[in-house]
């Protein structure tokens, strides 16, 4: 049987190329080789301020986008976190074996606390515990993560060890399935691409808007004039060429940049052309799915049913390990 993989994504309102290159593209590639479970983690999303009236529509649209990118519900389970209540039930159990000191050392909690000073809630603090529950509820052995999530995965391994040591062997210690994608910087060339920072390009961006956004993107800061030679190693536009442009053309762009045979404007135009070719089929599939929401809902229901069956079985085992009294007339222990 193939190893089980779990990964999640928040319904933050848009699917941008940072998500696509850092996670979704990899999800599509591995779904034939692993038993993949992909989750839209809406409970995680409520730990920061959001528009309540938009959450449902955003979640459904993100699922349509994931399917448009190539997530195949016949090969991978795609579902919504809140549709499987065992996620939060297991998170509560894990709270009982997770040291507060470990949570306090999580760098993402520190970063989110600085970003949302007006709303430093307990959910932000225990976010990694729910994340561990997401993974371990399905006894996933592999988790595709970027380097920024490695600390959370290590904590999930620690939580599994603590539970197993106290209550008996139950959960595997999941290992990383690192993506080879470097961190994708935003259009500002500085911070990680993020909707909250306004430095993104959406996967379904219209061609004219794609060209406009790329035209204003940050490039080599040392290249002041068209005649100055450039340094592709520090240029975010060149980095993006590596994902969307043919290898031979990328090599030519590197040489032309270093010799000043090509300027940043032309380099951006070339990138816009290759990105448009890459994303047009995805944009068209996404538009089709937006017109057929029942098709998306059907895929989510199928994913939910499959995952709920696994989750119910896991929680029955967990309750037994904990020594809790069963709810049936004869008990279920």
N, C-alpha and C positions, 0 to 999 in steps of 0.2 A: 504494500500500500504506500502511496506517495506521502511524503512528509506534509504535515498541515501547516499552512502559512496564515497568519492573521495580520491585517493592517487596517488602519482607520484614517478617515479624513473628516475634518470639520466642515459643516455647511456654512461657510463664511460669506457666501454671497456671490462669489465668482470663482471660476476655475481658471487660474492663470498659468503662464508657461513655467513659472517656478514649481507649481504643483505638478504640472505635466512632466517636466524633465526630472524632477527630484523624486517622484513617486509613481504617478499614474502610468507613465510609459513602461516602467519596470513591472508594474502589476500586470499589464497586458502581456508582456514577454514571458512571465513565469507561470501564467495560469494553465499552461499545457503541461508543465513539469511538476507542479505541486497541487495539493488539495487546498485551494485558496478560498479564504473567507475575507471579504472586504466590507467594511462597516462605515456608514456615515454616522459619526459620533456626535449626535445632537445634544446629548446630556453634557458632554464636555463643553460644547459651545455656549451653554447658558451661564458659565462661570464668568463671562465678561459681558458688558452691556451690549444689547442687541435689540432690534426692532421686532417685538413680539408678533405683530401682524404680518411680517414678512418671512418668518422662520419656515413655515410649512411649504410655501412656494419655493423658497430658496433650496430647501432640502430636496424636493422633487426635481427641480431643475438641475441640481448638481448630479443627481443619479442619472438623469438623461444625458448629461455631459460625459459622465464616466462610461456609459454604454456607447456613446458616440465615439469616444476615444478608443474603444475596443474591448472593454470589459464585457465578457460574454456570459450571461446568466446560465447558459447550459454547461459552462466549464467552471465557473466560479460563483460562489454564493455572494450576492450583493443584498444588503439589508440595512435597516435603520436601527441604531442602538436602542432607542426607547421602545421599540416594538418587541424587544426581548427583555423582560423585567429582571431576569436572572443576573444581568450585568450589575445592576445596583445592589442586588441581594448579596452577590459574592464580594462586591466592594466593601460592604459593611462587615462581612466576616474578616476580610483582609485588614480592615482598620484595627482589628483586635490583635494582629501580629506585626504591625508596622510601627517601628519606633519613630516618635516625633522628630528626633534628631536627624534621622535620615531624610525626612521630608523637608526639614529646614535647610538642608544642604543642597537641595535641588536648584540648579542654576535657573531653570525656567520659571520657578516660583519667584525668585528674586527679580527676574526680568519682567514678568507679568505684573508684579506688585509695583514696580516703578512705572510701568506703562499705564496701570489702572489704579492710581493712588486713592481714588475716590471709592473704590470697590474692591478692597482686599478682603475677600471672603474665604470661608473655610473650604469651599469647593476648589479654589485656586491652590490651597495648601495640600488638599488630599487628591488633587487631580491625578498624580501618578498611581495612587491606589486603585482608582477606577480604571486607569489604563492597564494596570496589571490584571485586574479582573477581566477586562476585555480579551486579553490574550489567553489567560489561563482557563477561562470558562470553557474554551474549546480545546484545551490542552495542546495548543499550537507549539510546535518545536522550532519554528523559524519565524522571524519577524523582519521584514524589509524596512530598514530605517536609515536615515541620514545620520551624520555625526552628531547633530544637535539633539537627537533622541536617544543616543546611546546610554546616557545616564539613567533615563527612565527605564530602559530595558534592563539595565543592571539591577535596578531596584526591584523590578518584577521577579528577577531571578532570586534576589534576596528574600522577597516575600514568599516565593514558592519554597525555598529552603526552610524558612522559619515555620511555615505551616506543616510541611512534611515532618520536620523534626519533632514538632509538638503533637501532631495528630495522626501521623502515619503517612507513608508514601502515597501521594495523591497527584501531584502536579509535576510536569517536566520543567526543567530550566531551559527556557527558550534561548536560542542563539541568534545572533544577528545575521541578516542576509543583506549586507551593505550594498547600496547602490554605488555604481562607479561615477556617478554624476557629482562634480564639484558643486559647492554652494553657488546658486545662481543669484548674482547681484541684480538689484533692480535697475530701473532706467537712470537713477541717480548715480549708478556706478559704485555706490558705497555700501548701503545696507542690503540685507537679504531681501529678495523680492517679497513684498507683503502688501495686501490690500489696505491695511491700516496706515501704511506709510505712503500710499498713493503712487507707488513706483512700479506698477505691474503692467503687463500686456495680457489681456484675456485670451484664452484659447479660441474663442469664437469671435474675435475682433474682426470687424469689417475691414477689407483691404485698405480703404482710404484712411481709416483711423489707425490702422497698423503702421502705415507709412508715416503718418503724422507723428505718432509716438516715437518711432525709431529715429526720426529726423532730429528730435530734441534729446536723444539719449546721450549720456555721458560716454566719452571715449578716452583716449590716451591724454592725461592732463598735461603732459610735457610737449604735446604737439600744438604749437601756437599758430603756425601758418601751414598752408597747403604744401609748401616746399620742404617742410621739416620731415625727416624720417620718423616713423612711428615705432612703437614697441608693442607688438601684438600681445605679449604675455601679460600686460596690465590693462588691456582693452576688453571691456565686457562685450562689445559688439563682435570682436574676433572670437571670443569664447562661444558666443551663440552661433556663429558660423559653424563651429565644430559639430553642432547638433543637427543642423538643417542643410548644410551645403556639402556637395560632393567633396570627397577627400582631396582629389586632385585640384579642385578649384580653391579649397581652403589653403593648400600649400602655395598656390599662386598668389592668393591674397596676402599671405604672410610675407612672401618675398617682395611683392609690390608695395606693401605698407612700409617695410623696412628700408626700401630704396626711394620712398616718396613717389613711386610711380602711380599710386592711387591715393586719393584723399579720403577723409572720413565720410564725406557726403556720399561719394560713390560706393564706399564700403557698406554704408547703411542701406542704400538703394538695392544693392545685390542681396543683402540679407532679407530685405522686405520681399523680394521676389521669391526667394527659396522658402521663406516661412509661409508665404501665401500659398504656394504649391502644396506644402505639407499640410496645412490646416484647412484648406478648402473642403476636402472630403469630410473631415470631422465636423466642420461648421454646417455642412449640408445634412449630415446624419443627425446632428443635434436639432436642427430646425424641423426635421421630419418627426423626431421623437417628441418635440414640444407640441406638435399637432396631434400626437397620439399618447396622451398621458396614461391611458388605461394600459398600454403596452408596458410602460415603465412601472406602473403600480403592480401589474401582474408579475413582473420579474422580482420586485421587492417582496411581494407576498410569498413567492416560491423560496426566495432566500431566507426570509423570516422563518418559514415553516421548517426548513432544513436545520437552521441554526437553533431554533427553539427546542427541537428534539434533542440536540446535543446538550444544550444548556440545562434542560430539565434533568437529564441523566447525570450530568456533573453535579448539580446541586443536591440531588438525592444522595449521591456519594458523600458530598461535603457534610450534609446534615448528619449522616450516619457517623462520619469521622468525628464530628463535634459531640456526639452523644446526645443529640436533641431527640425529644419525644416525637414519634411519628404522629401524623394527623388522622390516619385511617382508624377504623374501629378496632382492628387488631394491631395497629401500629404499622409503619412501613419500614421499620428497621429490622 
